[in-house]
Amino acid sequence: MSISAPQPQDSPSPAGAAAHVAGAHAVDYSGVTVTDRLVEANRHYAAEFHNPGMDARPVLHVAVVACMDARLDLHEALGLRLGDCHTIRNAGGVVTDDVIRSLTISQRALGTRSVVLIHHTGCGLLNLTEDFRHDIEAEVGQRPSWAVEAFKDLDTDVRQSMQRVKTSPFLLHTDDVRGFVFDVTTGLLREVTPREV
């Protein structure tokens, strides 16, 4: 089993990717790495940057947990601005021990009270199993200490993530926890009803 993600057929060339990162600036990026391109884009960003004078506490007192998928532009999709929320992302947007760690710091040290969980259609974890870990172990000779957290049903996993947040003893605020599935073809959120107890 291959552990590499499939590549889109119409992905931009390195030059095209460079132009995309650089925005309106015409820069020749041949012979440089993607990280070099990002650093160059940051120089342009910093040249026009003005310190917004914000506190580290999110203005809307909300933390958003979502998948790391590159198709999700959370700020745009949710109408958020810089400073509005904490954004915690990982593969699948699943609530792991490390997500609980981040949410605990977010709530206890930085004042957030609401948690929004977002999975999405076409997620790569829908096609993986725990065999992924076994394949890595066979390749490198060491089994990863983490679970893949793969799932077959989006709604079921959103409910599981909501339950993990609501039952965590470390979190102060578990009353306003809502879960959604983002449709990558329409841009719409669909709310998932919590598991009945």
Contacts in CASP RR format, 6 or more apart in sequence:
PFRMAT RR
TARGET T0000
AUTHOR 0000-0000-0000
METHOD contacts of the structure
MODEL  1
MSISAPQPQDSPSPAGAAAHVAGAHAVDYSGVTVTDRLVEANRHYAAEFH
NPGMDARPVLHVAVVACMDARLDLHEALGLRLGDCHTIRNAGGVVTDDVI
RSLTISQRALGTRSVVLIHHTGCGLLNLTEDFRHDIEAEVGQRPSWAVEA
FKDLDTDVRQSMQRVKTSPFLLHTDDVRGFVFDVTTGLLREVTPREV
1 131 0 8 1.000
1 132 0 8 1.000
1 135 0 8 1.000
3 132 0 8 1.000
3 135 0 8 1.000
3 136 0 8 1.000
3 139 0 8 1.000
5 124 0 8 1.000
12 20 0 8 1.000
14 29 0 8 1.000
14 30 0 8 1.000
15 29 0 8 1.000
15 30 0 8 1.000
17 34 0 8 1.000
17 37 0 8 1.000
18 27 0 8 1.000
18 29 0 8 1.000
18 32 0 8 1.000
18 37 0 8 1.000
19 26 0 8 1.000
19 27 0 8 1.000
21 34 0 8 1.000
21 37 0 8 1.000
21 38 0 8 1.000
21 40 0 8 1.000
21 41 0 8 1.000
22 29 0 8 1.000
22 37 0 8 1.000
22 40 0 8 1.000
22 41 0 8 1.000
22 44 0 8 1.000
23 41 0 8 1.000
25 44 0 8 1.000
27 40 0 8 1.000
29 36 0 8 1.000
29 37 0 8 1.000
29 40 0 8 1.000
32 40 0 8 1.000
52 82 0 8 1.000
52 83 0 8 1.000
54 82 0 8 1.000
54 83 0 8 1.000
56 110 0 8 1.000
57 110 0 8 1.000
57 111 0 8 1.000
57 112 0 8 1.000
58 83 0 8 1.000
58 84 0 8 1.000
58 85 0 8 1.000
58 86 0 8 1.000
58 106 0 8 1.000
58 110 0 8 1.000
58 111 0 8 1.000
58 112 0 8 1.000
59 83 0 8 1.000
59 84 0 8 1.000
59 85 0 8 1.000
60 80 0 8 1.000
60 84 0 8 1.000
60 85 0 8 1.000
60 114 0 8 1.000
61 111 0 8 1.000
61 112 0 8 1.000
61 113 0 8 1.000
61 114 0 8 1.000
62 84 0 8 1.000
62 85 0 8 1.000
62 86 0 8 1.000
62 112 0 8 1.000
62 113 0 8 1.000
62 114 0 8 1.000
62 115 0 8 1.000
62 116 0 8 1.000
63 85 0 8 1.000
63 86 0 8 1.000
63 87 0 8 1.000
63 88 0 8 1.000
63 102 0 8 1.000
63 103 0 8 1.000
63 106 0 8 1.000
63 107 0 8 1.000
63 112 0 8 1.000
63 114 0 8 1.000
63 115 0 8 1.000
63 116 0 8 1.000
64 74 0 8 1.000
64 78 0 8 1.000
64 85 0 8 1.000
64 86 0 8 1.000
64 87 0 8 1.000
64 88 0 8 1.000
64 115 0 8 1.000
64 116 0 8 1.000
64 117 0 8 1.000
64 118 0 8 1.000
65 88 0 8 1.000
65 89 0 8 1.000
65 93 0 8 1.000
65 95 0 8 1.000
65 99 0 8 1.000
65 103 0 8 1.000
65 115 0 8 1.000
65 116 0 8 1.000
65 117 0 8 1.000
65 118 0 8 1.000
65 161 0 8 1.000
66 72 0 8 1.000
66 74 0 8 1.000
66 87 0 8 1.000
66 88 0 8 1.000
66 89 0 8 1.000
66 93 0 8 1.000
66 117 0 8 1.000
66 118 0 8 1.000
66 119 0 8 1.000
66 120 0 8 1.000
66 182 0 8 1.000
67 89 0 8 1.000
67 90 0 8 1.000
67 91 0 8 1.000
67 92 0 8 1.000
67 93 0 8 1.000
67 118 0 8 1.000
67 119 0 8 1.000
67 120 0 8 1.000
67 123 0 8 1.000
68 89 0 8 1.000
68 90 0 8 1.000
68 91 0 8 1.000
68 92 0 8 1.000
68 93 0 8 1.000
69 92 0 8 1.000
69 120 0 8 1.000
69 123 0 8 1.000
69 124 0 8 1.000
69 184 0 8 1.000
71 120 0 8 1.000
71 184 0 8 1.000
72 118 0 8 1.000
72 120 0 8 1.000
72 182 0 8 1.000
72 184 0 8 1.000
74 80 0 8 1.000
74 87 0 8 1.000
74 118 0 8 1.000
75 81 0 8 1.000
75 82 0 8 1.000
75 84 0 8 1.000
77 182 0 8 1.000
77 187 0 8 1.000
77 189 0 8 1.000
78 116 0 8 1.000
85 112 0 8 1.000
86 102 0 8 1.000
86 106 0 8 1.000
86 110 0 8 1.000
86 112 0 8 1.000
88 99 0 8 1.000
88 102 0 8 1.000
88 103 0 8 1.000
88 106 0 8 1.000
90 96 0 8 1.000
90 98 0 8 1.000
90 99 0 8 1.000
91 124 0 8 1.000
91 125 0 8 1.000
91 149 0 8 1.000
92 119 0 8 1.000
92 123 0 8 1.000
92 124 0 8 1.000
92 125 0 8 1.000
92 149 0 8 1.000
93 99 0 8 1.000
93 117 0 8 1.000
93 118 0 8 1.000
93 119 0 8 1.000
93 161 0 8 1.000
94 125 0 8 1.000
94 149 0 8 1.000
94 151 0 8 1.000
94 157 0 8 1.000
94 160 0 8 1.000
94 161 0 8 1.000
95 117 0 8 1.000
95 160 0 8 1.000
95 161 0 8 1.000
95 164 0 8 1.000
95 165 0 8 1.000
96 146 0 8 1.000
96 147 0 8 1.000
96 149 0 8 1.000
100 164 0 8 1.000
100 165 0 8 1.000
100 168 0 8 1.000
100 170 0 8 1.000
100 171 0 8 1.000
103 112 0 8 1.000
103 115 0 8 1.000
103 165 0 8 1.000
103 168 0 8 1.000
103 170 0 8 1.000
103 171 0 8 1.000
104 168 0 8 1.000
104 170 0 8 1.000
104 171 0 8 1.000
106 112 0 8 1.000
107 113 0 8 1.000
107 171 0 8 1.000
107 172 0 8 1.000
107 173 0 8 1.000
108 172 0 8 1.000
112 173 0 8 1.000
113 173 0 8 1.000
113 176 0 8 1.000
114 173 0 8 1.000
114 176 0 8 1.000
114 177 0 8 1.000
114 178 0 8 1.000
115 165 0 8 1.000
115 173 0 8 1.000
115 174 0 8 1.000
115 176 0 8 1.000
115 177 0 8 1.000
115 178 0 8 1.000
116 178 0 8 1.000
116 179 0 8 1.000
116 180 0 8 1.000
117 158 0 8 1.000
117 161 0 8 1.000
117 162 0 8 1.000
117 165 0 8 1.000
117 177 0 8 1.000
117 178 0 8 1.000
117 179 0 8 1.000
117 180 0 8 1.000
118 179 0 8 1.000
118 180 0 8 1.000
118 181 0 8 1.000
118 182 0 8 1.000
118 189 0 8 1.000
119 154 0 8 1.000
119 157 0 8 1.000
119 158 0 8 1.000
119 161 0 8 1.000
119 179 0 8 1.000
119 180 0 8 1.000
119 181 0 8 1.000
119 182 0 8 1.000
120 154 0 8 1.000
120 181 0 8 1.000
120 182 0 8 1.000
120 183 0 8 1.000
120 184 0 8 1.000
121 154 0 8 1.000
121 181 0 8 1.000
121 182 0 8 1.000
121 183 0 8 1.000
121 184 0 8 1.000
121 185 0 8 1.000
122 184 0 8 1.000
123 154 0 8 1.000
125 148 0 8 1.000
125 149 0 8 1.000
125 150 0 8 1.000
125 151 0 8 1.000
126 150 0 8 1.000
126 151 0 8 1.000
126 152 0 8 1.000
126 154 0 8 1.000
128 148 0 8 1.000
128 150 0 8 1.000
129 148 0 8 1.000
129 150 0 8 1.000
130 147 0 8 1.000
130 148 0 8 1.000
130 150 0 8 1.000
132 148 0 8 1.000
132 150 0 8 1.000
133 143 0 8 1.000
133 144 0 8 1.000
133 147 0 8 1.000
133 148 0 8 1.000
134 143 0 8 1.000
136 143 0 8 1.000
136 144 0 8 1.000
137 143 0 8 1.000
137 144 0 8 1.000
151 157 0 8 1.000
151 160 0 8 1.000
154 181 0 8 1.000
154 192 0 8 1.000
155 181 0 8 1.000
155 192 0 8 1.000
158 179 0 8 1.000
158 180 0 8 1.000
158 181 0 8 1.000
158 192 0 8 1.000
159 192 0 8 1.000
159 194 0 8 1.000
159 195 0 8 1.000
161 179 0 8 1.000
162 177 0 8 1.000
162 178 0 8 1.000
162 179 0 8 1.000
162 192 0 8 1.000
162 194 0 8 1.000
162 195 0 8 1.000
163 194 0 8 1.000
163 195 0 8 1.000
165 171 0 8 1.000
165 174 0 8 1.000
165 177 0 8 1.000
166 174 0 8 1.000
166 177 0 8 1.000
167 174 0 8 1.000
168 174 0 8 1.000
177 194 0 8 1.000
178 191 0 8 1.000
179 191 0 8 1.000
179 192 0 8 1.000
180 189 0 8 1.000
180 190 0 8 1.000
180 191 0 8 1.000
180 192 0 8 1.000
181 189 0 8 1.000
181 190 0 8 1.000
181 192 0 8 1.000
182 188 0 8 1.000
182 189 0 8 1.000
183 189 0 8 1.000
183 190 0 8 1.000
END
